[in-house]
Each structure stands twice: as C-alpha cells, then as structure tokens.
Amino acid sequence: MKATIIAALATSLLMVNASVSEADSDTERFIRDLSNAGFANTGGAKAEIAEGSTACMELASGWTVQQAAQNFFKHNPSLSLAQASRFVEISIADLCPEHAPKPIVKEETVPGEGDME
C-alpha cells in the first residue's frame, strides 16, 4: 500500500514537472522566435510574455486575430500594423496554438459526379 502511494505521488510530481518544463520551453521558444523576427526585447522577457499572453486571452474571449493585432498596435505605436500582426502570429504559434485560425476548406466536385441521370 505504501509503495503504491509513493509510486502515485512520484508519477504526479513527474507530470507536474513535465508541464512546467513544457511551459518554460514554450515561453523560451516565444522569446527566441520574437528575437528571430526582429523584435527588440526592450521591456524584458516577462513583459513580452505578458503581451503574448494578453493576445491569447483576447483570442480566447472571441477576438479575431486582426482585432488582437490592432489592439497590440494601438498599445505599441512604434510598431507597424504588420509587425503587430506578426507578434500576434508568434504568440499564437508558441503560447496558444489552439487559437490558430482554421484553414478554409473548399468543397470541390469531381467532374462527372452527380451526372448519373
């Protein structure tokens, strides 16, 4: 019984540690990707992560990518709207990929289908 409890506790700790490590790697990748895209880290990593998280929260509350980019642009007037859009795209890719825009799929008809009269 004692061994089972210890094993369960150890497994739980490993799972928590894995999620913390995953979150750390997401934020590290986010900072790296921003740097690679040419964003100057003037406010520090915590500020950039906070801004990216804000974009994710806006998307989670129903905002479009364009609305989140416009809001980021409004609060960061030294950037262009294109740069603000890129910041939101990187935020989505690294911090909240579940909010990535879904591709539009067009249904195509195959020639000859439906011609069975």
C-alpha positions as CSV (number, residue, x, y, z in Angstrom):
1,M,0.0,0.0,0.0
2,K,2.8,2.4,1.0
3,A,4.7,1.6,-2.2
4,T,1.6,2.3,-4.3
5,I,1.1,5.7,-2.7
6,I,4.7,6.6,-3.2
7,A,4.6,5.5,-6.8
8,A,1.4,7.6,-7.4
9,L,3.0,10.6,-5.8
10,A,6.2,10.2,-7.8
11,T,4.1,10.0,-11.0
12,S,2.2,13.1,-10.1
13,L,5.4,15.0,-9.4
14,L,6.8,13.9,-12.8
15,M,3.6,15.1,-14.6
16,V,3.7,18.5,-12.8
17,N,7.4,18.8,-13.6
18,A,6.8,17.9,-17.3
19,S,4.1,20.6,-17.6
20,V,6.3,23.2,-16.0
21,S,9.1,22.3,-18.3
22,E,6.8,22.4,-21.3
23,A,5.6,25.8,-20.3
24,D,9.1,27.0,-19.9
25,S,10.1,25.7,-23.3
26,D,7.0,27.4,-24.8
27,T,8.0,30.8,-23.4
28,E,11.7,30.3,-24.2
29,R,10.7,29.5,-27.8
30,F,8.4,32.5,-27.9
31,I,11.2,34.9,-26.8
32,R,13.6,33.3,-29.3
33,D,11.0,33.5,-32.1
34,L,10.3,37.2,-31.4
35,S,14.1,37.9,-31.5
36,N,14.5,36.0,-34.7
37,A,11.6,38.0,-36.2
38,G,13.4,41.2,-35.3
39,F,11.6,42.3,-32.2
40,A,13.8,44.2,-29.8
41,N,13.4,43.0,-26.3
42,T,13.2,46.5,-24.7
43,G,10.7,45.6,-21.9
44,G,12.3,42.3,-20.9
45,A,11.1,38.8,-21.4
46,K,8.4,39.0,-18.7
47,A,6.8,42.0,-20.5
48,E,6.9,40.2,-23.9
49,I,5.4,37.0,-22.3
50,A,2.7,39.2,-20.7
51,E,1.9,40.8,-24.0
52,G,1.7,37.5,-25.8
53,S,-0.5,36.1,-23.1
54,T,-2.8,39.1,-23.4
55,A,-3.2,38.4,-27.1
56,C,-4.0,34.7,-26.3
57,M,-6.6,35.8,-23.7
58,E,-8.2,38.2,-26.2
59,L,-8.4,35.3,-28.7
60,A,-9.9,33.0,-26.1
61,S,-12.6,35.6,-25.4
62,G,-13.6,35.6,-29.0
63,W,-11.5,38.3,-30.6
64,T,-10.2,37.7,-34.1
65,V,-6.5,37.7,-34.9
66,Q,-7.0,41.0,-36.7
67,Q,-8.6,42.6,-33.6
68,A,-5.8,41.3,-31.3
69,A,-3.2,42.7,-33.7
70,Q,-5.0,46.1,-33.9
71,N,-5.1,46.2,-30.1
72,F,-1.4,45.4,-29.8
73,F,-0.7,48.0,-32.4
74,K,-2.7,50.6,-30.5
75,H,-0.7,50.0,-27.4
76,N,2.6,49.8,-29.2
77,P,2.6,52.7,-31.7
78,S,6.3,52.4,-32.5
79,L,5.4,49.2,-34.4
80,S,3.6,48.9,-37.8
81,L,0.3,47.1,-38.0
82,A,2.2,44.3,-39.9
83,Q,4.7,44.0,-37.1
84,A,1.8,43.9,-34.5
85,S,0.2,41.1,-36.6
86,R,3.4,39.2,-36.7
87,F,3.7,39.5,-32.9
88,V,0.2,38.0,-32.5
89,E,1.0,35.2,-35.0
90,I,4.1,34.3,-33.0
91,S,2.1,34.4,-29.8
92,I,-0.4,32.0,-31.2
93,A,2.2,29.6,-32.6
94,D,4.2,29.5,-29.3
95,L,1.8,30.3,-26.5
96,C,-1.7,29.3,-27.6
97,P,-1.7,27.2,-30.8
98,E,-5.3,26.2,-30.1
99,H,-6.3,29.7,-31.3
100,A,-4.7,29.4,-34.7
101,P,-7.1,30.3,-37.5
102,K,-8.6,27.2,-39.1
103,P,-7.9,26.8,-42.8
104,I,-10.8,27.3,-45.1
105,V,-11.6,24.1,-46.9
106,K,-13.5,24.4,-50.2
107,E,-15.5,21.5,-51.3
108,E,-14.7,20.6,-54.9
109,T,-16.8,18.5,-57.1
110,V,-15.2,15.8,-59.2
111,P,-16.2,16.1,-62.8
112,G,-18.8,13.5,-63.6
113,E,-20.1,13.2,-60.1
114,G,-23.8,13.9,-59.8
115,D,-24.2,13.3,-63.6
116,M,-25.9,10.0,-63.1
117,E,-29.2,10.7,-64.7
